Amino acid sequence: MKLHEFTGSPEEIGQAYGRKFNEQIRKNIDVLVNRNCTPPDPLPLGDPDFIKWVEDQENIIAKNWPWLIEEMRGVAKAAELEYRDILMLNLRVWQYGFYAGKLSTACSSIAMKLVDGSLANTGALDDSSDFYCGMVKISPEYGYRYISFPIAGTSWGNRGLNSAGLCVGASSQILQGLKRLPGTMCADIANRVILQTCATVDEVREFCRKHPFTLNLVCSDKNGDIFASHCTSAGLFEVADKPPCVLTNHVTDDEIRLKLHQQGVYNFLESKTTRLRRGRLMDYARNFSGKCRAEDIRQYVADRMAGAPDAICPSGNIVLTYANPQSEPDVMWIAEPQATKNEEWIKYVV
């Protein structure tokens, strides 16, 4: 997998990024923003609620992290596109109708102890590879360097690792009807800010309390600490701070589900495999936490299991990640299942 590196000011990073992926960004705008897709699914561009939502999201970013707006403008300038199109791409406007999350088929995250007592954080990103530009390394003038996997044209963060030794694993979910707190933001932008500005899981926890968004997170740092949470637009629901912990694409605790139901959720949409995958990873963790080696767990999450529904690496997975910030604080191991053999893990330095 090729690592695409961008360095400098927000505008410089944005322009280099926009030039590099000009063609892919245009395709993404055409399909995801202009909605030239099958079947046609136009955005409610004239809807006052939609217009206000876009303005509110832009204001949240501009108020708190104005350098992201500069980066987006740089992307638009270099790609010769409208800034508003790049902004709407960043905001996942194509999912506006159920903005509490995105129903991902098979994203998984697990943090568990290895035989040497250090903490491994590994898992899978599941999505259509049609929209992604591969692995990106950002070295900004402000904040930490990081590696992640954005949809081309966005300033997003996804699964990733930063130069402070903070590892982020993410899985999406849908909470239909959830009453969102003021200041609720796009989860992908939140992930980017976390990777660029947070060094420890304590800092991630505080960020998530201050800036609500909907996403399942499993984070670990070079101190061996863990933050595993159902981050939601109605508040933070932490589920574990000690290994092993596993999150896939659903709410794992019935008491939390009740609280979310009381906050308006009328339908907890789940993929068919999310509980099977979490069950499989929990079983592995309980049997092998503190007993397995790095190569053991990498091999385990990469096993396609002949297409079994509980496989951590089904056909849709585009990226597998592994990091151990305690033993290798600046290293992330990457596998690209759709392009290479599952067992081909490559070492990258942030």
C-alpha positions in Angstrom: 0.0 0.0 0.0 1.4 3.4 -1.0 1.7 6.0 1.7 0.8 9.5 0.5 2.6 12.2 2.6 1.5 15.8 2.9 3.4 18.4 5.0 3.1 22.1 5.8 0.5 24.7 6.6 -3.2 23.8 6.3 -3.5 25.5 2.9 -0.3 23.8 1.7 -1.5 20.4 2.8 -4.9 21.0 1.2 -3.5 22.1 -2.1 -1.0 19.2 -2.4 -3.8 16.8 -1.4 -6.2 18.4 -4.0 -3.6 18.2 -6.8 -2.7 14.6 -5.9 -6.2 13.2 -5.9 -7.9 15.6 -8.3 -9.6 13.0 -10.4 -10.8 10.8 -7.5 -12.1 13.9 -5.6 -14.1 15.0 -8.7 -15.6 11.5 -8.9 -16.5 11.6 -5.2 -18.2 15.0 -5.6 -20.1 13.8 -8.6 -21.5 10.7 -6.8 -21.6 11.6 -3.1 -22.5 15.4 -3.3 -24.1 15.9 -6.7 -25.8 12.4 -6.3 -25.2 11.2 -9.8 -25.8 7.7 -8.7 -28.1 4.7 -9.1 -30.8 5.1 -8.0 -30.9 8.9 -8.0 -31.0 10.3 -4.5 -30.8 14.1 -4.6 -29.9 16.2 -1.6 -32.6 18.5 -0.1 -30.6 21.6 -1.1 -33.6 23.9 -0.8 -34.7 22.6 2.6 -34.2 25.3 5.3 -33.3 22.6 7.9 -30.6 21.2 5.6 -29.2 24.6 4.8 -29.1 25.5 8.5 -27.5 22.1 9.4 -24.7 22.7 6.9 -24.1 26.2 8.2 -24.1 25.0 11.8 -21.5 22.3 11.0 -19.3 24.8 9.2 -19.5 27.2 12.1 -18.6 24.5 14.6 -15.4 23.7 12.6 -14.6 27.3 11.9 -15.0 28.3 15.6 -12.9 25.4 17.0 -10.5 24.3 14.3 -10.3 27.0 11.7 -7.2 25.4 10.2 -9.5 22.6 8.8 -11.5 25.2 6.9 -8.2 26.5 5.4 -7.3 22.9 4.4 -10.7 22.4 2.8 -10.3 25.6 0.9 -6.8 24.5 -0.3 -8.3 21.2 -1.6 -11.0 23.1 -3.5 -8.5 25.6 -5.0 -6.1 22.9 -6.2 -8.8 20.6 -7.5 -10.6 23.6 -9.2 -13.8 22.8 -7.4 -16.2 24.9 -5.3 -15.3 25.1 -1.6 -18.9 24.4 -0.7 -18.8 21.0 -2.5 -15.6 20.1 -0.6 -17.3 21.2 2.7 -20.4 19.0 2.0 -18.2 16.1 1.1 -16.5 16.5 4.5 -19.9 16.6 6.2 -21.2 13.3 4.7 -24.2 15.2 3.3 -25.4 12.0 1.4 -26.3 10.6 4.8 -28.1 13.7 6.1 -31.3 11.7 6.5 -29.9 9.5 9.2 -27.1 11.6 10.4 -26.7 9.9 13.7 -24.3 7.5 12.0 -23.6 5.3 9.1 -24.5 1.6 8.9 -21.2 0.0 8.3 -21.2 -3.7 7.5 -18.0 -5.0 9.2 -15.8 -2.5 11.1 -14.2 -4.0 14.2 -11.8 -2.9 16.9 -10.1 -4.9 19.7 -7.6 -3.9 22.4 -5.9 -6.7 24.3 -2.7 -7.7 26.1 0.1 -9.6 24.4 2.3 -12.2 26.0 4.9 -9.5 27.0 2.2 -7.5 28.9 2.0 -4.7 26.3 -1.3 -3.6 24.7 -2.2 -4.2 21.1 -4.9 -2.3 19.3 -6.1 -3.8 16.0 -9.1 -4.1 13.7 -10.7 -3.5 10.4 -12.1 -0.7 8.2 -15.1 -1.9 6.1 -16.3 0.4 3.3 -16.4 0.7 -0.5 -12.9 1.2 -1.7 -14.3 3.2 -4.7 -14.1 6.5 -2.7 -10.9 6.1 -0.8 -7.4 7.4 -1.8 -5.4 5.0 0.3 -3.2 5.6 3.3 -2.4 9.3 4.0 0.2 10.7 6.3 -0.3 14.3 7.4 2.6 16.3 9.0 1.0 19.6 10.0 2.6 22.7 11.3 0.3 22.5 14.2 -0.3 19.3 16.2 0.8 15.7 15.8 1.7 13.8 12.6 -0.7 11.0 11.9 -1.6 8.2 9.5 -5.2 7.5 8.5 -7.6 6.5 5.6 -9.9 9.3 4.5 -12.3 9.3 1.6 -10.5 11.3 -1.1 -11.2 15.1 -0.8 -12.0 15.0 2.9 -10.1 16.2 5.9 -11.3 13.1 7.8 -9.7 10.8 10.3 -10.5 7.1 10.4 -8.5 4.2 11.9 -5.1 5.6 12.6 -2.1 6.4 14.7 -0.4 9.6 15.6 3.2 10.6 16.5 2.3 10.9 20.2 1.6 7.2 20.3 -2.2 7.5 20.3 -4.0 4.7 18.3 -7.7 5.1 17.2 -10.0 2.3 16.2 -13.5 3.4 15.0 -16.8 1.6 14.1 -19.9 3.5 13.0 -23.5 3.0 14.1 -27.0 4.4 13.4 -29.2 5.7 16.2 -32.3 6.8 14.4 -34.3 9.5 16.2 -31.6 10.5 18.7 -32.0 13.9 20.1 -28.7 15.6 19.4 -26.9 17.9 21.8 -26.0 21.5 20.7 -22.7 21.4 19.0 -23.0 17.9 17.7 -20.4 17.4 14.9 -19.4 15.1 12.1 -17.8 12.0 13.5 -15.2 11.8 10.8 -14.0 15.4 11.4 -13.9 14.5 15.2 -11.7 11.6 14.4 -9.3 13.9 12.4 -9.1 16.4 15.3 -8.5 13.6 17.8 -5.6 12.2 15.7 -4.0 15.7 15.2 -4.5 17.2 18.7 -4.7 14.4 21.3 -1.8 12.5 22.9 -3.5 10.3 25.4 -6.8 8.5 26.0 -7.6 11.0 28.8 -7.4 13.8 26.2 -9.6 11.8 23.9 -12.2 11.3 26.7 -12.3 15.0 27.4 -12.6 15.9 23.7 -15.6 13.5 23.4 -17.3 15.0 26.4 -16.9 18.5 25.0 -17.7 17.7 21.4 -20.6 15.2 20.9 -20.6 12.9 17.8 -21.8 9.4 17.1 -19.2 6.7 16.7 -17.8 3.7 18.6 -14.2 4.3 19.6 -11.5 2.0 20.9 -8.4 4.1 21.6 -5.1 3.2 23.3 -1.9 5.2 24.0 1.8 4.7 24.8 1.0 4.5 28.5 -1.0 1.4 28.0 -4.3 3.1 28.8 -7.6 2.4 27.0 -10.7 4.4 26.1 -13.6 2.4 24.7 -16.9 4.2 24.3 -20.1 4.6 22.5 -19.7 8.2 21.6 -23.1 9.6 20.8 -24.7 12.9 19.8 -26.6 12.7 23.1 -23.5 12.2 25.3 -20.7 9.8 26.1 -21.2 6.2 27.2 -17.9 4.7 28.2 -17.9 0.9 28.2 -14.3 -0.1 29.2 -11.0 1.3 30.4 -9.2 -2.0 30.8 -8.3 -4.7 28.3 -9.6 -6.7 26.7 -12.3 -4.6 25.0 -14.1 -5.0 21.7 -16.5 -2.8 19.8 -18.1 -3.4 16.4 -21.2 -1.7 15.0 -23.8 -1.8 17.7 -24.5 -0.6 21.3 -23.3 -3.4 23.5 -25.1 -2.7 26.8 -28.9 -2.8 27.4 -28.8 -0.1 30.0 -27.1 2.2 27.5 -29.7 1.2 24.9 -32.4 2.2 27.3 -30.9 5.6 28.0 -30.5 6.2 24.3 -34.1 5.1 23.7 -35.1 7.7 26.3 -33.2 10.2 24.2 -35.4 9.5 21.2 -33.8 6.5 19.5 -36.6 4.4 18.0 -34.6 2.0 15.9 -31.2 0.5 16.6 -30.2 -0.5 13.1 -27.5 -3.2 13.1 -25.6 -5.1 10.4 -26.2 -8.9 10.3 -22.7 -9.7 11.4 -21.9 -7.1 14.1 -22.8 -9.2 17.1 -21.2 -12.3 15.6 -17.9 -10.5 15.0 -17.9 -9.0 18.5 -18.6 -12.4 20.0 -15.8 -13.9 18.1 -13.3 -11.3 19.1 -14.4 -11.4 22.7 -13.9 -15.2 22.7 -10.4 -14.8 21.3 -9.5 -12.1 23.8 -10.8 -14.1 26.8 -8.8 -17.1 25.7 -5.6 -15.5 24.5 -5.3 -12.1 26.2 -1.8 -12.0 27.7 -0.8 -15.2 25.8 -0.6 -14.2 22.1 2.1 -12.5 20.1 1.7 -9.6 17.7 1.8 -11.9 14.7 -0.8 -14.2 16.2 -3.4 -11.5 16.5 -2.6 -10.0 13.1 -3.1 -13.4 11.5 -6.4 -13.8 13.4 -8.0 -10.6 12.3 -6.9 -11.2 8.7 -8.5 -14.7 8.5 -11.4 -14.6 6.0 -12.7 -17.9 7.5 -14.0 -19.0 4.1 -16.6 -16.3 4.1 -18.1 -17.1 7.5 -20.4 -14.3 8.8 -18.3 -13.9 12.0 -15.1 -13.3 10.0 -13.3 -10.1 11.1 -12.0 -9.7 7.5 -14.9 -10.3 5.1 -14.7 -9.3 1.4 -15.7 -5.7 2.1 -12.8 -4.9 4.4 -10.3 -2.5 2.7 -7.8 -1.9 5.5 -6.6 -3.9 8.5 -4.5 -2.0 11.2 -2.3 -3.1 14.1 -0.5 -0.9 16.6 1.2 -1.4 19.9 2.0 2.2 21.1 3.7 0.8 24.3 6.4 -1.1 22.4 6.3 0.8 19.0 4.8 4.2 19.7 5.4 5.5 16.2 4.6 2.4 14.2 1.4 1.1 12.5 1.2 -2.2 10.7 -1.2 -2.2 7.7 -2.7 -4.9 5.5 -4.8 -4.2 2.4 -7.0 -7.4 2.0 -8.5 -6.5 -1.3 -5.2 -5.8 -3.0 -2.8 -8.2 -1.4 -2.7 -11.5 0.5 -4.2 -11.2 3.9 -1.0 -12.2 5.7 1.0 -9.4 4.0 1.3 -6.8 6.8 3.6 -3.8 6.1 5.2 -1.6 8.7 4.9 2.1 8.5 6.4 4.9 10.7 4.3 7.9 11.5 
